[in-house]
Amino acid sequence: MIIKRKKGKKKENRKKNIEKRILKKEKKKKKNEKKKIEFYLKKNWYPVCGYKQLNIILFFMFKEKEEEQEEEEQEEE
């Protein structure tokens, strides 16, 4: 008995795999950026090369400060 495979199944799987691969790469990039930022914050050292990295770091610094202020306000209440 011969079982026939449905046509077009391979293409669908290939598309799904490509999408998964792209998502994995994006996650990895975000994770690496977070690690860099945490490293810079720990060392209190900022890269001179490029304003983009510095802006990202400053953004996260202000974000953390805002979160700390919110926590303090909640504790006071």
C-alpha positions in Angstrom: 0.0 0.0 0.0 1.5 3.3 -1.1 0.8 6.4 1.0 0.8 9.6 -0.9 2.0 12.8 0.7 -0.1 15.9 0.4 1.2 18.4 -2.1 2.4 21.7 -0.8 3.1 20.4 2.7 6.9 20.8 2.3 6.6 24.5 1.3 4.4 25.3 4.3 6.9 23.6 6.6 9.8 25.4 5.0 8.0 28.8 5.5 7.3 28.0 9.1 10.9 27.0 9.7 12.2 30.3 8.1 9.8 32.3 10.3 11.0 30.5 13.4 14.6 31.1 12.5 14.0 34.8 12.0 12.2 35.0 15.4 15.1 33.2 17.1 17.7 35.7 15.6 15.6 38.7 16.8 15.3 37.2 20.3 19.1 36.6 20.4 19.8 40.2 19.3 17.5 41.6 22.0 19.2 39.4 24.6 22.7 40.5 23.5 21.7 44.2 23.7 20.4 43.7 27.2 23.6 42.0 28.2 25.7 44.8 26.8 23.5 47.4 28.6 23.8 45.6 31.9 27.6 45.3 31.4 27.9 49.1 30.7 25.7 49.9 33.7 27.7 47.8 36.0 31.0 49.3 34.9 29.6 52.8 34.6 31.3 52.9 31.3 29.7 53.9 28.0 31.0 53.2 24.5 32.1 56.2 22.6 31.4 54.6 19.2 28.0 55.6 18.1 25.2 57.5 19.7 22.7 54.7 19.3 24.2 52.5 22.0 24.6 55.4 24.4 21.0 56.5 23.8 19.8 52.9 24.5 21.8 52.8 27.8 20.6 56.2 28.9 17.0 55.2 28.1 17.3 52.1 30.3 19.0 54.1 33.1 16.1 56.6 33.2 13.6 53.8 32.9 15.1 52.0 35.9 15.2 55.3 37.9 11.5 55.9 37.1 10.7 52.3 38.2 12.6 52.9 41.5 10.7 56.1 42.1 7.4 54.4 41.5 8.3 51.7 43.9 9.2 54.2 46.6 5.9 56.1 46.1 4.0 52.8 46.4 5.9 52.0 49.6 5.1 55.4 51.1 1.4 54.9 50.4 
